[in-house]
């Protein structure tokens, strides 16, 4: 296989270079945009980089016996004719070749004309796809060509249809809203077709391979998220071996686009950062607070202090006092919001103040109001809701909803080592505004905790 990288000022120019050198059978592997040149970013020009490949001519193969053909359903529920690898390969090639026509629609004189033209070409591509499958229904099986294309290429094409120029800015009111709706519908259709192609390609996976899709199913990730990932990723990317770096990168990119990550706690450049851990009983707030404190103090030399309001459990106070003595941190015990204000004033010169609170049942309205009043002692308190990864999906959603009265800024998931499936984390925080800050995986202080990043969560979801 020949693989080459082309650079140009626009996607169109890059595609022309690909076609001129590799021909119409070239496959787009990756597309990205960046700026280069200039001084300190001033005067830099936008560059489009396209990675393309051309497969070598396949060696002659012996005829293979026909096998029973499968039936695949379209997104609307209707059935396609039986699928063979040859039909899969050619149908996907037909589909892929139809994609640049979406970008070409952006040349139309208005957003409305662009949407209409793109929709018409999309319908034509779908008809060619169906016709090709019909005509190849009885052909012999051959090795499929797995077409790889980056999802960003499709996203770029769709943005080109929407139009960002002066003519697009002139459109307004209801007409502009209608045009935007057409673009959204077209994007949805493209995503549906990619999901369909993923179903077709899944039929040809070799036995024994644990794909990215399989791994996420084992982690009990919601089916709707799996379908969205298949539609958002490049064709066939969710069928990669889950142990490969490529599969990890596909998942990490998706998580970055659909979740918010705090990457731990960021200290203020000036002034004290105040962080309170809140949450239900028994989720490990005190141990997690000790891990965070130890990391900042022992590894970064941060000047910190501890405050505990968990006076419901004597053992919690003693546990935190033991940790504070080992780490060498001052500890204040408070019972009321007024005492919390006094303690925070005492530690106002510190870089970091960590507050441990008593566990609260999300179903106890009095306890929840008490916690809200306690946190109101200082508006600068950053609230991290601590939840156990062993919690069921339904209970986790209930906890997040009930604790929303405390306006949590971040979520910490503990005990990831105590459950076989952590898909609940993705199910809960999928496209939520609240950020994921830490993941803990054991009782060891300070080792068993990592700042939450897309890569860290991808590691957790793809663990064996």
N, C-alpha and C positions, 0 to 999 in steps of 0.2 A: 504494500500500500504506500502511495506517495502522499506525504503530508507537507503542506507549505503554508506560510503565513504571508498575508498581503496587507499593506497599509495604504490608506487613501483618505481623502478629505471627507468623503461621504460613503454611505453604504453602497449606493449605486455604483460608484467608481470602483470600489473594492470588488463587487460582484462581477463587474466587467473584466477586471484583471483575472479573476478566478476562471471565468468562462473562456477567456482568450487563451489561457495557458493549459488548463486542465480539461476544458470542454464541458458540455452540458451534463455529463454524468457525475461531475464532482459533487461531493457531499460536504455541507457546512458543519464543522465540528464545534466552532466557538466564535462568538462575536462580542467585541467589547469596544467601548469608547473611552478615550482619555485625552488629556491635554499635554502638549510637550512644547519645548522651546520657550522663548521669552526670558525675562529676567525677574526672578522672584514671583513667577506666575503672571507677570504683566506682559501682554503681547503673545501669550501662549496660544497655539492653534489646536483646534480639536482634530483628533486623529481617530479614524475607525480602523480597527484591526480585525481581520477575518482569517480564521484558520480553516483551511479546506483540505479535503483528502480525495484521492482517486484510487479506487481498488484496482489491484492487478487483475488481469484476465484470469478467470478461474480455470483450473485444470479440468480436462475432460473426465466425466464421471460415468460410472456404469449405471444403467437404468435401475431404478429401485422399484420394488413392488409397491403398489398402491396400498394405502391404509385407510382406515375409517376416517371420514372427514368430520370436523367439529362444526358446530353452529355457534355463532356469536351474535349477541343482541346489540342493536343500536341503542344510543342513550334514550330514545323515545319508547323503547320496549319492543319494537318490531325486530324481526330476525333477518340477519344477512345470510346469504347462501353459505354452504360449507367452506371452511378456510383451509388452505394449504400453504406451506412456506412460500411457494412461488407467488401465489396470489398476495400473500402478506407483503413480500418484498416489493413487488411491482405496484401494489396499491399504495404503499407508503411512499414510494418514489413519486407516484402521480400526485399524491397529497403534498409532498415536500415541494415539488416543482410549482404547485399552485400558490405557495406562500408568498413569493415575491410580488405576485399580482396584487396582493393587499397593499403592499407599500406603494406600488405604482398608482393606486387609486388616489393617493395623497396629492397627485399632481392636478387633480380636478380643480376647477375654478372656485369651488366653495366647499365648506365642510359637508353640506347637504349632498352635493353632487358626488363628493368623495365617498361618503357612506353608501349612497345608492350604487355607485359603480363597484365598490368593494363587495357589497352584499351580493350583487349579480354574479361577480366572478367567483365568490365563495360558493354560491349555489351551483354554478357550472362545475366547480372542482368536485363538489359532492356527487353530482351526477356522473362525472367521469369515474370517480371512485367506485360507485355502485355498478356502473356498466362494466368496469374492468373485472370486478369480483365475479359478476355473472358470467362473463365470457371465459374466465379461467376456471370455472367451477369443476370441470372434469379433467384438468391437466394433471400430469405426473408431478410427484413431489420433487423438489430440488432444494439445495441449501439456501436459506433465506439471506438476503442482504439486509442487515440491521442498520437502518439509517439513524445516524446520530445528529441531532441539531440542538443548539442551546436555546433554552426558553427565552433568553433575552432577545434573541433575534426576532421571535414572534412579538414580544412586547414592543420592540422598536418599530416593527412594521405597523402595529396597531396605533402607536403614538403618531406615526407618520400620517395615518388616515385622519386622526383627529385634527391635525394642523395646529401649528403654534405661531403662524405668521400674522401679519397685519390683517389679512382678509378674514382669518378666523376670529380675530379680536373684534372685528366690526359686527359679527353676527351677535345677536342678543335676543333677550326675551324668550318667548315660548319656542320660537324656531330653533334657537341654540340648544335649548333643553331637549327638544325632539331629536336633534342631530346627535347629541351626547348619548341619548338612549339607544339610537341605532348603533353607535360605536360599541356600547356595552353589550348589546345583543350579539354583534358580530364577534366580539371577544369571547363571549360565552360559547358561541358555536365552535370557534376554534378550539377552545378548551375541551369541549365535548368530543370533538373528533380525535384529539390527542389521547383522551382517555380510552376511546374505542380502539385506537391503534395499540395502546398499551395492553388491552385485553387480548388482542390478536397475537401480539408478540409473546405474551405470557404462555401461550399454548406451545411454543417452540423451545422453552427453557429446558436445558439438560437436567436430568434427574440428579438430586443430591445437592443442588446449589441453593443456599439460603440467601434469597435476594433481599434487597432493601425493603421491598414491600412485605415479604414474609416476616422479616425481623420486626417490623412495626406492628404487624398483626399479632405476633407473639407478645408484644408489649401492650396489647389491648388498646391501640390507638383507634379512635373512632373511624368508621368506614368513610364518612363524609370527608375527613381530613386526608385519608389515603387517596380518595378520588381527586381531591383538589391538588395533592402533591403530584399525582400522575399527569394531571392537566397542566400544571405549572412548570414541571421539569421538562427537559428535552425528551423527545420520543425514546422510550426504552431505558431511560436512566434509572427508573425505579426497579428495573429488573437486573441491575448490576449485583454482583456478589457483595453481600453486606460487609464483608471483611476488607474490601478494597478501599483505598483512600478516595477513589472517585465517588463511591457510594456515600462515604462520610461527608465529602464536600457537598454533594447534592442535598443531603439532609440538613447540614449546617446552614447552607444558603437559604433553604426554605424556612428554617426556624428563625433566622435573622429577619426575614421579610414579614413573618406573621406573629412574632412574639417580641416582647420588650425585655432586654437584659440590662441589669444594673451593674454587673461585673463587681459584685461585692459592695463595699462602702467606700465612697470617695471623701477624703478629708477636705475641709475648707482651706483655702489659701490663707484666709485671715479669720480668726475667731474659732469658736468651739463647735464641733459637730456633735449633735445630740441624737442618739438612736435608741429607740425603745423596742423591745421584742414583745409582741402580744400574740395571743392565740388560745386555743382550747387547752384543756388539761392534758398532761401526759405526752406532749409532742416533743419535749426535749428543749424547752426554751433556755433553761439555766445552763445546761451543758453547751448549747450552741453559743450562748453569750460568752462563756468561758473560752471557747475555741476562738471566737472573733477577737476577744481581748488579748489572748496569748499571741495570736498571729501579729497583731499590730505592735504589741509591746516587745516581744522577743525577736521578731524578724525585722521590724522597721524602726524600733526605738521610739515609738510614739508615746507621748505623755498623756496617759489616760486615767480614768477613774470609773468606779462602778457604783451604781445605786440599785437597791432592790426594794421593790414594793410587794414582793411575794411573802407577805407575813402570815398567809393562811397556812403555810407549811413550814414548821420549824426546820425540817430537814433541808428545805430549799435555801434558807438563810445560812445554815451551817455549811452546806455544800459550796455556796458562792464565797463564803468567808474563807474556806479552805483554798479555793482557787485564787482568791485575791492575795492571800498570804504567800502562796507559792510564786505567783507572778510578780508580787511586790506592788500591788495597787491599793489605793485607799478605797474603802467601802463605806457607804452611808445607807442606813436602813430608814425608810420613810413609811408613814402610815396615811398621810393625807396629801392633797394637792398643795397645800400651803408648805408642808415640810419638803415636798419635792422642789418647790420654788426656792426654798432656802438652800437646799443641797446643790441645786444647779448654779445658784449665785456663788456658792463656796468654790465650785469647780470651774468657774467661768474662764480661768486662764488655761485650762487643759485643752489639748487638741481634740480629744474624743471622750465623750461620756456615754457609757452604755447602761441602759435601764432595764432591769428584769421585772416583769409584772406577773401577777398571779394568773393562773389559768382560769379562763372563763368559759362557761357553757354558752354557746350561741343561742340557746333556747331560753336562757334566763335574762329577761329584760332588765331586771334590777341590776344584775352584775354588769351587763353591757353598758347601762347608763353610768354606773359607777366608774367603769373604765374610760368612758368618753370624758367624764368630768375630770378624771385624773390626768389624762393626756392634755386637757385644755390648760393645764398649769403653765405651759410654755408653747407658743405657736411654732417654734422652730424645731420641735421634736419630730424626727423622721421615724415613721412607724413601719416596722417589718412584721408582717403576719407570718407566724411560724406554723406550718402544717406538716403532718406526717405523710410520707409517700405511700404508706400502707392504707390510707383512707380510701373508701369506695368513691367512685365518681360522683354519685348522687350526694353523699355526705360532704364531699369536698366542695361541691357547688353551693351547698347550703351554708357551709362555714364561711365561704368567701362572701356570699350575699349578706349574711347576718353581721359579719364583722365590717361590712362596708360603712356602717355608721361611724366607725373609727377612722375612716378614710385612710386605709393602709397605702403606703407609697410603694412597698415592695413585698415580695413573698419569699420565704425561706422554706425549702422542702428538706425535711430530715428523714432519717431511717430508710434511705434508698437501698441500703444493704439488706433490709428485712423483708423485701418483697420481690417476687419474681417478675413483676410487670410494673413499669413506671410510666406507661402511656397516659395515665391520669393527669400527669403534669402538663403534657401537651394538650390533652382534651380540655383542661380547665383554663389554661392561659392563652389558648388559640385566639389571636386577634383581640386580646384584652389589653386595657390601658395599663394595668398594674404590672410592674417589672419583677422579674425573677432575680434575686440577689445572691443567694447562696444555695449550695447543695451539700448535704452531709451524708456520710456513709459509714458511720461507726461511732463508738464511744470515746475513742482516743483523742485526748486534748494535747496539742492543737492540730493534729495531723488530719483527722477525718472530716475535712471541710474544704470546699473549693468555691471560689467566686463563680457565679453563674454566667456562662457565655454560650453562644450557639454551639461552639465546638465541644464544650463540656457536656451539654445536654445531649448532643449527638452521640458522644461516647457512651453515655448512660443508656440511651435507647438502643444502641447497637451492640451492647455487651452480650457475650455468649452465655 
